[in-house]
Amino acid sequence: MGDYKPAEALTHRRRATLAVARAATLQPMNRRFGGDRQSLVAADISFENEHNKHDHSLEIIRNKTKNDKRKRRNDISDMLSNCHKTQESLLSSDSGYKNYRGVLNWCVVMLVLSNARLFLENLLRYGVLVDPVQVVSLFLNDPYSWPAACLVIVGGLFVLGTYTIILLKLYSYKDVNLWCRELSTMKAKKLSRSLSCPSEQRFYEGERKVCYPGNLTLRDMYYFIFAPTLCYELNFPRSPNIRMSFLLRRLFEMLFFTQLLVGLTQQWMIPIIQSSMKPLEDMDLSRMTERLLRLAVPNHLLWLMFFYWFFHSSLNFTAELLRFGDRQFYKDWWNSESVTYFWQNWNIPVHKWCLRHFYKPLLRRGFSKMFSQSAVFFLSAFFHEYLVSVPLRMFRLWAFMGMMAQLPLAWFVGCFLRGNYGNAAVWISIIIGQPFAVLMYVHDYYVIHYRQEGD
């Protein structure tokens, strides 16, 4: 009795039932016996299904028990595992960690909040100074001595800038055609691609390529005069069509940033400049430094807006109208780790002209790279001073000295600063250098014109 097991009894019972079913198949088939056989087979099938369900339930219970034991074992292993390993702190340079996106966002938030405080302080102290009518009245404030001083300064700056651009364009036009003529006199069968016909993929179907002297037409020259470039080519890359949506976006940006530049100048720049006259006259270094730092922020913001307005919005607008294909008017100068890289990439049209028509010709004449680079900075310093001193009708050399000071600064940054430190030095030179020159010119203009009139 103690050896009896329910599972064995179930097995014997199922075997007996199957044996009866086999025996039934050997007897004569009649309706009654056939019915009994079907009943036995159905009963056996139902019993087998119930047995399978019971085995399946037992299997689930066993698997659940095994999983619980395995999970418990893993939990204990996790608790016993080591929680320390050799590693560096994230802020250490040896850790190799570089994802500081959150810190960058924090800097942006702090910058916005600090400038919002300055702007609110300006509003509380001076009120709302933005007045578009006042801008027009500055040019026509004295009808008995028209044109007014502001009209002379702004108009003179615009005219001198336009004539300077045309001068550089005509110089490039002369050089390129001179090179083509020299090649033609040497009886060259085909002009060099770099001087005449570029590679095929730069042009769309239907574009006519020009070779020297077929380019010497008024239409070709006028196109180059209005094109957003300073370097002449016989065949410029052309875009397939004019995108009206792109054109309207650039036009809207031009109008918006023009109003923003005028408004920030009235509200932010002019009050700081006016309050800086007294410290400059008294030569109070501490207050002069404070005024300089106050002026640095709005001046730098205006410079960034002007950069976007001119190099992105205006030049792209002109290029889209003329279907001019080369839209690389600037590169990533904001990542500059050296002063030289900044000056090579923030104004690509001027850099290409200096490289093609001034720097390389000096190298071909046997001058060293150092001398050629210094000559390029000297030329740039001359034009900076020319565009400022002539409209202001005074000669002070602040812009000239600021540009020439880039040479020792470039040497210092290139020799002693690398990576982020070099980039920080470039940003400091941009943020601090420009407002210093602005203060010097405003002070000198005030001393020459207004103090003498008061005396």
C-alpha positions as a Markdown table, in Angstrom:
| # | Residue | x | y | z |
|---|---|---|---|---|
| 1 | Met | 0.0 | 0.0 | 0.0 |
| 2 | Gly | 2.8 | 2.3 | 0.7 |
| 3 | Asp | 4.3 | 1.7 | -2.7 |
| 4 | Tyr | 1.1 | 2.7 | -4.6 |
| 5 | Lys | 1.4 | 5.9 | -6.6 |
| 6 | Pro | -1.5 | 7.8 | -8.3 |
| 7 | Ala | 0.6 | 8.5 | -11.4 |
| 8 | Glu | 1.2 | 4.8 | -12.0 |
| 9 | Ala | -2.5 | 4.1 | -11.5 |
| 10 | Leu | -3.4 | 6.6 | -14.1 |
| 11 | Thr | -0.9 | 5.1 | -16.5 |
| 12 | His | -2.3 | 1.6 | -16.0 |
| 13 | Arg | -5.8 | 2.8 | -16.5 |
| 14 | Arg | -4.9 | 4.5 | -19.8 |
| 15 | Arg | -3.1 | 1.4 | -21.1 |
| 16 | Ala | -6.2 | -0.8 | -20.3 |
| 17 | Thr | -8.5 | 1.6 | -22.1 |
| 18 | Leu | -6.2 | 1.5 | -25.2 |
| 19 | Ala | -6.2 | -2.3 | -25.1 |
| 20 | Val | -9.9 | -2.5 | -25.0 |
| 21 | Ala | -10.1 | -0.1 | -28.0 |
| 22 | Arg | -7.7 | -2.4 | -30.0 |
| 23 | Ala | -9.7 | -5.5 | -29.1 |
| 24 | Ala | -12.9 | -3.8 | -30.2 |
| 25 | Thr | -11.5 | -3.3 | -33.7 |
| 26 | Leu | -11.1 | -7.1 | -34.1 |
| 27 | Gln | -14.7 | -8.0 | -33.4 |
| 28 | Pro | -17.6 | -7.8 | -35.9 |
| 29 | Met | -18.9 | -4.4 | -36.6 |
| 30 | Asn | -22.5 | -3.8 | -35.6 |
| 31 | Arg | -24.3 | -0.6 | -34.8 |
| 32 | Arg | -24.4 | -1.2 | -31.0 |
| 33 | Phe | -20.8 | -2.2 | -30.7 |
| 34 | Gly | -19.7 | 0.6 | -33.0 |
| 35 | Gly | -21.4 | 3.1 | -30.7 |
| 36 | Asp | -19.8 | 1.7 | -27.6 |
| 37 | Arg | -16.4 | 1.9 | -29.3 |
| 38 | Gln | -16.8 | 5.5 | -30.3 |
| 39 | Ser | -17.8 | 6.3 | -26.7 |
| 40 | Leu | -14.7 | 4.6 | -25.4 |
| 41 | Val | -12.4 | 6.5 | -27.8 |
| 42 | Ala | -14.0 | 9.8 | -26.9 |
| 43 | Ala | -13.7 | 9.1 | -23.2 |
| 44 | Asp | -10.0 | 8.2 | -23.7 |
| 45 | Ile | -9.3 | 11.4 | -25.7 |
| 46 | Ser | -10.9 | 13.6 | -23.1 |
| 47 | Phe | -9.0 | 11.9 | -20.3 |
| 48 | Glu | -5.7 | 12.4 | -22.3 |
| 49 | Asn | -6.5 | 16.1 | -22.7 |
| 50 | Glu | -7.1 | 16.5 | -19.1 |
| 51 | His | -3.9 | 14.7 | -18.3 |
| 52 | Asn | -1.9 | 17.0 | -20.7 |
| 53 | Lys | -3.4 | 20.1 | -19.1 |
| 54 | His | -2.4 | 18.8 | -15.7 |
| 55 | Asp | 1.2 | 18.1 | -17.0 |
| 56 | His | 1.3 | 21.6 | -18.6 |
| 57 | Ser | 0.3 | 23.2 | -15.3 |
| 58 | Leu | 3.0 | 21.3 | -13.5 |
| 59 | Glu | 5.5 | 22.4 | -16.0 |
| 60 | Ile | 4.6 | 26.1 | -15.6 |
| 61 | Ile | 4.9 | 25.7 | -11.8 |
| 62 | Arg | 8.4 | 24.2 | -12.2 |
| 63 | Asn | 9.5 | 26.9 | -14.6 |
| 64 | Lys | 8.2 | 29.6 | -12.3 |
| 65 | Thr | 10.1 | 28.1 | -9.4 |
| 66 | Lys | 13.3 | 27.9 | -11.5 |
| 67 | Asn | 12.9 | 31.5 | -12.6 |
| 68 | Asp | 12.4 | 32.7 | -9.1 |
| 69 | Lys | 15.5 | 30.9 | -7.9 |
| 70 | Arg | 17.5 | 32.2 | -10.9 |
| 71 | Lys | 16.3 | 35.8 | -10.2 |
| 72 | Arg | 17.1 | 35.5 | -6.5 |
| 73 | Arg | 20.6 | 34.1 | -7.4 |
| 74 | Asn | 21.2 | 37.1 | -9.8 |
| 75 | Asp | 20.0 | 39.6 | -7.2 |
| 76 | Ile | 22.5 | 38.2 | -4.7 |
| 77 | Ser | 25.2 | 38.2 | -7.3 |
| 78 | Asp | 24.5 | 41.9 | -8.1 |
| 79 | Met | 24.6 | 42.7 | -4.4 |
| 80 | Leu | 27.9 | 40.9 | -4.1 |
| 81 | Ser | 29.5 | 42.4 | -7.3 |
| 82 | Asn | 32.1 | 45.1 | -7.0 |
| 83 | Cys | 30.8 | 48.7 | -7.1 |
| 84 | His | 34.2 | 50.3 | -7.6 |
| 85 | Lys | 36.6 | 50.3 | -10.6 |
| 86 | Thr | 39.4 | 52.4 | -11.9 |
| 87 | Gln | 38.0 | 55.5 | -13.5 |
| 88 | Glu | 38.6 | 59.3 | -13.8 |
| 89 | Ser | 36.3 | 62.1 | -12.8 |
| 90 | Leu | 34.2 | 63.5 | -15.7 |
| 91 | Leu | 35.7 | 67.0 | -15.4 |
| 92 | Ser | 39.2 | 65.7 | -15.5 |
| 93 | Ser | 41.0 | 66.0 | -18.8 |
| 94 | Asp | 42.2 | 62.3 | -18.6 |
| 95 | Ser | 38.6 | 61.0 | -18.5 |
| 96 | Gly | 38.0 | 61.6 | -22.2 |
| 97 | Tyr | 34.5 | 63.0 | -21.6 |
| 98 | Lys | 33.5 | 65.6 | -24.1 |
| 99 | Asn | 29.7 | 65.9 | -23.9 |
| 100 | Tyr | 29.2 | 69.3 | -22.3 |
| 101 | Arg | 26.0 | 70.2 | -24.0 |
| 102 | Gly | 24.2 | 70.9 | -20.7 |
| 103 | Val | 27.0 | 73.3 | -19.7 |
| 104 | Leu | 26.7 | 75.1 | -23.0 |
| 105 | Asn | 22.9 | 75.5 | -22.5 |
| 106 | Trp | 23.6 | 76.8 | -19.0 |
| 107 | Cys | 26.0 | 79.4 | -20.5 |
| 108 | Val | 23.4 | 80.5 | -23.0 |
| 109 | Val | 20.7 | 80.8 | -20.3 |
| 110 | Met | 23.1 | 82.9 | -18.1 |
| 111 | Leu | 24.0 | 85.1 | -21.1 |
| 112 | Val | 20.4 | 85.8 | -21.9 |
| 113 | Leu | 19.5 | 86.6 | -18.3 |
| 114 | Ser | 22.5 | 88.8 | -17.8 |
| 115 | Asn | 21.8 | 90.8 | -21.0 |
| 116 | Ala | 18.1 | 91.0 | -20.1 |
| 117 | Arg | 19.1 | 92.6 | -16.8 |
| 118 | Leu | 21.3 | 95.1 | -18.6 |
| 119 | Phe | 18.6 | 95.9 | -21.1 |
| 120 | Leu | 16.0 | 96.4 | -18.3 |
| 121 | Glu | 18.4 | 98.6 | -16.5 |
| 122 | Asn | 18.9 | 100.7 | -19.7 |
| 123 | Leu | 15.1 | 101.0 | -20.1 |
| 124 | Leu | 14.7 | 102.1 | -16.4 |
| 125 | Arg | 17.4 | 104.7 | -16.7 |
| 126 | Tyr | 16.9 | 106.2 | -20.1 |
| 127 | Gly | 13.4 | 105.1 | -21.1 |
| 128 | Val | 12.5 | 104.2 | -24.7 |
| 129 | Leu | 14.9 | 105.9 | -27.0 |
| 130 | Val | 14.0 | 104.1 | -30.2 |
| 131 | Asp | 12.6 | 106.6 | -32.7 |
| 132 | Pro | 12.7 | 106.0 | -36.5 |
| 133 | Val | 11.8 | 109.7 | -37.1 |
| 134 | Gln | 14.8 | 110.8 | -35.2 |
| 135 | Val | 17.1 | 108.8 | -37.4 |
| 136 | Val | 15.8 | 110.7 | -40.4 |
| 137 | Ser | 16.1 | 114.0 | -38.6 |
| 138 | Leu | 19.8 | 113.4 | -37.8 |
| 139 | Phe | 20.5 | 113.7 | -41.5 |
| 140 | Leu | 18.4 | 116.8 | -42.0 |
| 141 | Asn | 18.6 | 118.6 | -38.6 |
| 142 | Asp | 20.0 | 121.8 | -39.8 |
| 143 | Pro | 18.5 | 123.0 | -43.1 |
| 144 | Tyr | 20.8 | 126.0 | -43.3 |
| 145 | Ser | 23.9 | 123.8 | -43.4 |
| 146 | Trp | 22.7 | 120.9 | -45.5 |
| 147 | Pro | 23.9 | 118.2 | -45.8 |
| 148 | Ala | 24.2 | 117.5 | -42.1 |
| 149 | Ala | 27.2 | 115.8 | -40.5 |
| 150 | Cys | 25.5 | 112.4 | -40.2 |
| 151 | Leu | 24.7 | 112.5 | -43.9 |
| 152 | Val | 28.2 | 113.3 | -44.7 |
| 153 | Ile | 29.6 | 110.5 | -42.5 |
| 154 | Val | 27.2 | 107.7 | -43.5 |
| 155 | Gly | 27.0 | 108.8 | -47.2 |
| 156 | Gly | 30.8 | 109.1 | -47.3 |
| 157 | Leu | 31.3 | 105.7 | -45.8 |
| 158 | Phe | 28.8 | 104.1 | -48.3 |
| 159 | Val | 30.4 | 105.9 | -51.3 |
| 160 | Leu | 34.0 | 105.1 | -50.2 |
| 161 | Gly | 33.0 | 101.4 | -49.6 |
| 162 | Thr | 31.4 | 101.2 | -53.0 |
| 163 | Tyr | 34.3 | 102.7 | -54.8 |
| 164 | Thr | 36.8 | 100.4 | -52.9 |
| 165 | Ile | 34.8 | 97.3 | -53.9 |
| 166 | Ile | 34.8 | 98.5 | -57.6 |
| 167 | Leu | 38.5 | 99.2 | -57.4 |
| 168 | Leu | 39.2 | 95.6 | -56.2 |
| 169 | Lys | 36.9 | 94.1 | -58.8 |
| 170 | Leu | 38.5 | 96.1 | -61.7 |
| 171 | Tyr | 42.0 | 95.1 | -60.5 |
| 172 | Ser | 40.9 | 91.4 | -60.6 |
| 173 | Tyr | 39.3 | 91.9 | -64.0 |
| 174 | Lys | 42.5 | 93.4 | -65.3 |
| 175 | Asp | 44.7 | 90.6 | -63.9 |
| 176 | Val | 42.6 | 87.7 | -65.2 |
| 177 | Asn | 42.4 | 89.2 | -68.7 |
| 178 | Leu | 46.1 | 89.9 | -68.6 |
| 179 | Trp | 46.8 | 86.3 | -67.8 |
| 180 | Cys | 44.6 | 85.1 | -70.6 |
| 181 | Arg | 46.2 | 87.5 | -73.1 |
| 182 | Glu | 49.7 | 86.2 | -72.1 |
| 183 | Leu | 48.6 | 82.6 | -72.7 |
| 184 | Ser | 47.1 | 83.6 | -76.1 |
| 185 | Thr | 50.3 | 85.2 | -77.1 |
| 186 | Met | 52.2 | 82.1 | -76.3 |
| 187 | Lys | 50.0 | 80.4 | -79.0 |
| 188 | Ala | 48.4 | 78.0 | -76.5 |
| 189 | Lys | 45.9 | 75.7 | -78.2 |
| 190 | Lys | 43.6 | 75.7 | -75.2 |
| 191 | Leu | 43.2 | 78.0 | -72.3 |
| 192 | Ser | 43.9 | 76.7 | -68.8 |
| 193 | Arg | 40.7 | 75.5 | -67.1 |
| 194 | Ser | 41.6 | 77.5 | -63.9 |
| 195 | Leu | 41.5 | 80.7 | -66.0 |
| 196 | Ser | 38.8 | 80.1 | -68.5 |
| 197 | Cys | 36.5 | 77.0 | -68.7 |
| 198 | Pro | 36.1 | 75.0 | -65.5 |
| 199 | Ser | 35.0 | 71.4 | -65.3 |
| 200 | Glu | 31.7 | 70.3 | -66.9 |
| 201 | Gln | 29.8 | 69.5 | -63.7 |
| 202 | Arg | 29.8 | 73.1 | -62.5 |
| 203 | Phe | 27.4 | 74.1 | -65.3 |
| 204 | Tyr | 23.8 | 73.1 | -66.2 |
| 205 | Glu | 22.5 | 72.3 | -69.6 |
| 206 | Gly | 22.1 | 75.2 | -71.8 |
| 207 | Glu | 24.8 | 77.3 | -70.1 |
| 208 | Arg | 27.2 | 78.8 | -72.6 |
| 209 | Lys | 30.9 | 78.8 | -71.7 |
| 210 | Val | 33.1 | 81.7 | -72.7 |
| 211 | Cys | 36.7 | 81.7 | -73.6 |
| 212 | Tyr | 39.0 | 84.7 | -74.0 |
| 213 | Pro | 38.5 | 87.1 | -75.8 |
| 214 | Gly | 34.8 | 86.3 | -76.0 |
| 215 | Asn | 34.4 | 87.5 | -72.4 |
| 216 | Leu | 35.3 | 91.1 | -73.2 |
| 217 | Thr | 31.7 | 92.4 | -73.3 |
| 218 | Leu | 29.8 | 95.0 | -71.4 |
| 219 | Arg | 27.3 | 92.4 | -70.2 |
| 220 | Asp | 30.0 | 90.2 | -68.8 |
| 221 | Met | 31.6 | 93.1 | -67.0 |
| 222 | Tyr | 28.4 | 94.5 | -65.5 |
| 223 | Tyr | 27.5 | 91.0 | -64.3 |
| 224 | Phe | 30.9 | 90.8 | -62.5 |
| 225 | Ile | 30.4 | 94.3 | -61.0 |
| 226 | Phe | 27.1 | 93.4 | -59.4 |
| 227 | Ala | 28.1 | 89.8 | -58.5 |
| 228 | Pro | 28.9 | 89.1 | -54.8 |
| 229 | Thr | 32.5 | 88.4 | -55.4 |
| 230 | Leu | 35.8 | 90.3 | -55.8 |
| 231 | Cys | 37.6 | 87.7 | -58.0 |
| 232 | Tyr | 36.8 | 87.6 | -61.7 |
| 233 | Glu | 36.4 | 84.5 | -63.7 |
| 234 | Leu | 35.4 | 84.0 | -67.3 |
| 235 | Asn | 32.7 | 81.5 | -66.3 |
| 236 | Phe | 31.1 | 81.7 | -62.9 |
| 237 | Pro | 29.2 | 78.8 | -61.4 |
| 238 | Arg | 25.5 | 79.4 | -61.9 |
| 239 | Ser | 22.5 | 78.1 | -60.0 |
| 240 | Pro | 19.6 | 76.5 | -62.1 |
| 241 | Asn | 16.9 | 79.0 | -61.2 |
| 242 | Ile | 15.8 | 81.7 | -58.7 |
| 243 | Arg | 14.1 | 80.4 | -55.6 |
| 244 | Met | 11.4 | 82.9 | -54.6 |
| 245 | Ser | 10.9 | 81.5 | -51.1 |
| 246 | Phe | 14.7 | 81.7 | -50.5 |
| 247 | Leu | 14.7 | 85.2 | -51.9 |
| 248 | Leu | 11.8 | 86.4 | -49.7 |
| 249 | Arg | 13.4 | 85.0 | -46.6 |
| 250 | Arg | 16.6 | 86.8 | -47.2 |
| 251 | Leu | 14.7 | 90.0 | -47.9 |
| 252 | Phe | 12.8 | 89.7 | -44.7 |
| 253 | Glu | 16.0 | 89.2 | -42.8 |
| 254 | Met | 17.6 | 92.2 | -44.3 |
| 255 | Leu | 14.6 | 94.5 | -43.3 |
| 256 | Phe | 14.3 | 93.0 | -39.9 |
| 257 | Phe | 18.0 | 93.2 | -38.9 |
| 258 | Thr | 18.2 | 96.8 | -40.4 |
| 259 | Gln | 15.5 | 97.9 | -38.0 |
| 260 | Leu | 17.1 | 95.9 | -35.1 |
| 261 | Leu | 20.5 | 97.5 | -35.7 |
| 262 | Val | 19.1 | 101.0 | -35.7 |
| 263 | Gly | 17.0 | 100.4 | -32.6 |
| 264 | Leu | 19.8 | 98.8 | -30.6 |
| 265 | Thr | 22.2 | 101.6 | -31.6 |
| 266 | Gln | 19.7 | 104.3 | -30.4 |
| 267 | Gln | 18.7 | 102.4 | -27.2 |
| 268 | Trp | 22.0 | 100.9 | -26.1 |
| 269 | Met | 25.0 | 102.3 | -27.9 |
| 270 | Ile | 24.4 | 106.0 | -27.9 |
| 271 | Pro | 23.7 | 106.4 | -24.1 |
| 272 | Ile | 26.9 | 104.5 | -23.2 |
| 273 | Ile | 29.0 | 106.5 | -25.6 |
| 274 | Gln | 27.6 | 109.8 | -24.3 |
| 275 | Ser | 28.3 | 108.8 | -20.7 |
| 276 | Ser | 31.9 | 107.9 | -21.7 |
| 277 | Met | 33.0 | 111.4 | -22.8 |
| 278 | Lys | 33.6 | 112.7 | -19.3 |
| 279 | Pro | 35.9 | 109.8 | -18.1 |
| 280 | Leu | 37.8 | 110.1 | -21.4 |
| 281 | Glu | 38.3 | 113.8 | -20.9 |
| 282 | Asp | 39.4 | 113.3 | -17.3 |
| 283 | Met | 41.6 | 110.3 | -18.2 |
| 284 | Asp | 40.0 | 108.3 | -15.4 |
| 285 | Leu | 41.3 | 104.8 | -16.2 |
| 286 | Ser | 39.0 | 103.0 | -13.9 |
| 287 | Arg | 35.8 | 104.6 | -15.2 |
| 288 | Met | 37.2 | 104.4 | -18.8 |
| 289 | Thr | 37.6 | 100.6 | -18.3 |
| 290 | Glu | 34.1 | 100.3 | -16.9 |
| 291 | Arg | 32.7 | 102.2 | -19.9 |
| 292 | Leu | 34.7 | 100.1 | -22.3 |
| 293 | Leu | 33.3 | 96.9 | -20.8 |
| 294 | Arg | 29.8 | 98.3 | -20.8 |
| 295 | Leu | 30.2 | 99.2 | -24.5 |
| 296 | Ala | 31.7 | 95.8 | -25.4 |
| 297 | Val | 28.5 | 93.8 | -25.1 |
| 298 | Pro | 26.2 | 95.9 | -27.3 |
| 299 | Asn | 29.0 | 96.6 | -29.8 |
| 300 | His | 29.7 | 92.9 | -30.2 |
| 301 | Leu | 26.0 | 92.1 | -30.6 |
| 302 | Leu | 25.7 | 94.7 | -33.3 |
| 303 | Trp | 28.8 | 93.4 | -35.0 |
| 304 | Leu | 27.3 | 89.9 | -35.1 |
| 305 | Met | 24.0 | 91.1 | -36.4 |
| 306 | Phe | 25.8 | 93.1 | -39.1 |
| 307 | Phe | 27.8 | 90.1 | -40.1 |
| 308 | Tyr | 24.7 | 88.0 | -40.5 |
| 309 | Trp | 22.9 | 90.9 | -42.3 |
| 310 | Phe | 25.7 | 91.5 | -44.8 |
| 311 | Phe | 27.5 | 88.2 | -45.3 |
| 312 | His | 24.5 | 85.9 | -45.1 |
| 313 | Ser | 21.3 | 87.8 | -45.9 |
| 314 | Ser | 22.5 | 90.5 | -48.3 |
| 315 | Leu | 25.1 | 88.6 | -50.3 |
| 316 | Asn | 22.8 | 85.5 | -50.6 |
| 317 | Phe | 20.0 | 87.8 | -51.7 |
| 318 | Thr | 22.2 | 89.3 | -54.5 |
| 319 | Ala | 23.5 | 85.9 | -55.4 |
| 320 | Glu | 20.0 | 84.5 | -55.8 |
| 321 | Leu | 18.9 | 87.3 | -58.0 |
| 322 | Leu | 22.0 | 86.9 | -60.3 |
| 323 | Arg | 21.9 | 83.0 | -60.0 |
| 324 | Phe | 25.5 | 83.2 | -58.7 |
| 325 | Gly | 26.4 | 79.6 | -57.6 |
| 326 | Asp | 29.3 | 80.2 | -55.2 |
| 327 | Arg | 27.6 | 81.0 | -51.8 |
| 328 | Gln | 30.6 | 80.4 | -49.6 |
| 329 | Phe | 30.9 | 84.0 | -48.2 |
| 330 | Tyr | 32.3 | 82.8 | -44.9 |
| 331 | Lys | 33.5 | 79.7 | -43.1 |
| 332 | Asp | 33.5 | 78.6 | -39.5 |
| 333 | Trp | 35.5 | 81.6 | -38.1 |
| 334 | Trp | 33.7 | 81.1 | -34.8 |
| 335 | Asn | 35.8 | 78.0 | -34.2 |
| 336 | Ser | 39.1 | 79.9 | -34.9 |
| 337 | Glu | 41.9 | 78.7 | -32.7 |
| 338 | Ser | 44.3 | 81.3 | -34.1 |
| 339 | Val | 44.1 | 84.9 | -35.3 |
| 340 | Thr | 45.3 | 83.9 | -38.7 |
| 341 | Tyr | 42.5 | 81.4 | -39.2 |
| 342 | Phe | 39.9 | 84.0 | -38.2 |
| 343 | Trp | 41.1 | 86.5 | -40.8 |
| 344 | Gln | 41.2 | 83.8 | -43.4 |
| 345 | Asn | 37.6 | 82.6 | -42.9 |
| 346 | Trp | 35.4 | 85.4 | -41.7 |
| 347 | Asn | 35.4 | 87.3 | -45.0 |
| 348 | Ile | 36.0 | 84.8 | -47.9 |
| 349 | Pro | 35.6 | 87.3 | -50.8 |
| 350 | Val | 38.3 | 89.6 | -49.5 |
| 351 | His | 40.5 | 86.7 | -48.5 |
| 352 | Lys | 40.3 | 85.1 | -52.0 |
| 353 | Trp | 41.2 | 88.5 | -53.5 |
| 354 | Cys | 44.2 | 89.0 | -51.2 |
| 355 | Leu | 45.4 | 85.4 | -51.8 |
| 356 | Arg | 45.0 | 85.5 | -55.6 |
| 357 | His | 46.1 | 89.1 | -56.4 |
| 358 | Phe | 48.4 | 90.1 | -53.6 |
| 359 | Tyr | 49.8 | 87.3 | -51.5 |
| 360 | Lys | 50.7 | 84.7 | -54.2 |
| 361 | Pro | 52.2 | 87.4 | -56.6 |
| 362 | Leu | 54.5 | 88.5 | -53.7 |
| 363 | Leu | 55.6 | 84.9 | -53.2 |
| 364 | Arg | 56.2 | 84.5 | -56.9 |
| 365 | Arg | 58.4 | 87.5 | -56.8 |
| 366 | Gly | 60.6 | 85.9 | -54.2 |
| 367 | Phe | 59.3 | 87.4 | -50.9 |
| 368 | Ser | 59.0 | 85.3 | -47.8 |
| 369 | Lys | 55.7 | 84.1 | -46.3 |
| 370 | Met | 56.2 | 86.3 | -43.3 |
| 371 | Phe | 56.7 | 89.4 | -45.4 |
| 372 | Ser | 53.8 | 88.6 | -47.6 |
| 373 | Gln | 51.4 | 88.0 | -44.7 |
| 374 | Ser | 52.6 | 91.3 | -43.1 |
| 375 | Ala | 52.0 | 93.1 | -46.4 |
| 376 | Val | 48.4 | 91.7 | -46.5 |
| 377 | Phe | 47.7 | 93.0 | -43.0 |
| 378 | Phe | 49.2 | 96.3 | -43.9 |
| 379 | Leu | 47.0 | 96.6 | -47.0 |
| 380 | Ser | 43.9 | 95.7 | -44.9 |
| 381 | Ala | 44.9 | 98.2 | -42.2 |
| 382 | Phe | 45.2 | 100.9 | -44.8 |
| 383 | Phe | 41.7 | 100.3 | -46.1 |
| 384 | His | 40.2 | 100.1 | -42.6 |
| 385 | Glu | 41.7 | 103.5 | -41.7 |
| 386 | Tyr | 40.8 | 104.9 | -45.1 |
| 387 | Leu | 37.1 | 104.0 | -44.8 |
| 388 | Val | 36.9 | 105.5 | -41.3 |
| 389 | Ser | 39.2 | 108.6 | -41.4 |
| 390 | Val | 37.9 | 110.1 | -44.6 |
| 391 | Pro | 34.2 | 110.2 | -43.7 |
| 392 | Leu | 35.1 | 111.6 | -40.2 |
| 393 | Arg | 37.5 | 114.0 | -41.8 |
| 394 | Met | 40.2 | 113.3 | -39.2 |
| 395 | Phe | 43.3 | 111.1 | -39.3 |
| 396 | Arg | 44.0 | 109.2 | -36.0 |
| 397 | Leu | 45.3 | 105.8 | -37.1 |
| 398 | Trp | 43.2 | 103.9 | -34.5 |
| 399 | Ala | 41.9 | 101.4 | -37.0 |
| 400 | Phe | 45.3 | 101.1 | -38.7 |
| 401 | Met | 47.0 | 100.4 | -35.4 |
| 402 | Gly | 44.3 | 97.9 | -34.4 |
| 403 | Met | 44.8 | 95.9 | -37.6 |
| 404 | Met | 48.6 | 96.0 | -37.3 |
| 405 | Ala | 48.3 | 94.8 | -33.7 |
| 406 | Gln | 46.9 | 91.6 | -35.1 |
| 407 | Leu | 50.4 | 90.5 | -36.2 |
| 408 | Pro | 52.0 | 90.3 | -32.7 |
| 409 | Leu | 48.7 | 88.9 | -31.4 |
| 410 | Ala | 48.7 | 86.2 | -34.1 |
| 411 | Trp | 52.3 | 85.3 | -33.2 |
| 412 | Phe | 51.5 | 85.1 | -29.5 |
| 413 | Val | 48.4 | 83.0 | -29.9 |
| 414 | Gly | 50.1 | 80.7 | -32.4 |
| 415 | Cys | 53.1 | 80.1 | -30.1 |
| 416 | Phe | 51.6 | 79.9 | -26.6 |
| 417 | Leu | 47.9 | 79.1 | -26.9 |
| 418 | Arg | 46.2 | 76.1 | -28.4 |
| 419 | Gly | 42.7 | 74.7 | -28.7 |
| 420 | Asn | 40.1 | 76.3 | -26.6 |
| 421 | Tyr | 42.6 | 78.8 | -25.1 |
| 422 | Gly | 43.4 | 80.1 | -28.6 |
| 423 | Asn | 39.7 | 80.3 | -29.5 |
| 424 | Ala | 39.1 | 82.3 | -26.3 |
| 425 | Ala | 41.9 | 84.7 | -27.1 |
| 426 | Val | 40.4 | 85.3 | -30.6 |
| 427 | Trp | 37.0 | 86.0 | -29.1 |
| 428 | Ile | 38.5 | 88.4 | -26.5 |
| 429 | Ser | 40.3 | 90.3 | -29.2 |
| 430 | Ile | 37.1 | 90.7 | -31.2 |
| 431 | Ile | 34.9 | 91.7 | -28.2 |
| 432 | Ile | 37.4 | 94.2 | -26.6 |
| 433 | Gly | 39.3 | 95.6 | -29.6 |
| 434 | Gln | 36.3 | 97.0 | -31.6 |
| 435 | Pro | 34.7 | 99.0 | -28.7 |
| 436 | Phe | 38.1 | 100.5 | -27.8 |
| 437 | Ala | 38.5 | 101.8 | -31.4 |
| 438 | Val | 34.9 | 103.1 | -31.4 |
| 439 | Leu | 35.5 | 105.0 | -28.1 |
| 440 | Met | 38.7 | 106.5 | -29.4 |
| 441 | Tyr | 37.1 | 107.8 | -32.7 |
| 442 | Val | 34.0 | 109.1 | -30.9 |
| 443 | His | 36.2 | 110.9 | -28.3 |
| 444 | Asp | 38.4 | 112.5 | -31.0 |
| 445 | Tyr | 35.5 | 113.5 | -33.1 |
| 446 | Tyr | 33.8 | 115.1 | -30.1 |
| 447 | Val | 36.9 | 116.9 | -29.1 |
| 448 | Ile | 37.6 | 118.3 | -32.6 |
| 449 | His | 34.1 | 119.4 | -33.5 |
| 450 | Tyr | 32.0 | 120.0 | -30.4 |
| 451 | Arg | 34.5 | 121.2 | -27.8 |
| 452 | Gln | 36.1 | 123.7 | -30.2 |
| 453 | Glu | 32.6 | 125.0 | -31.0 |
| 454 | Gly | 31.9 | 125.4 | -27.3 |
| 455 | Asp | 35.1 | 127.2 | -26.7 |
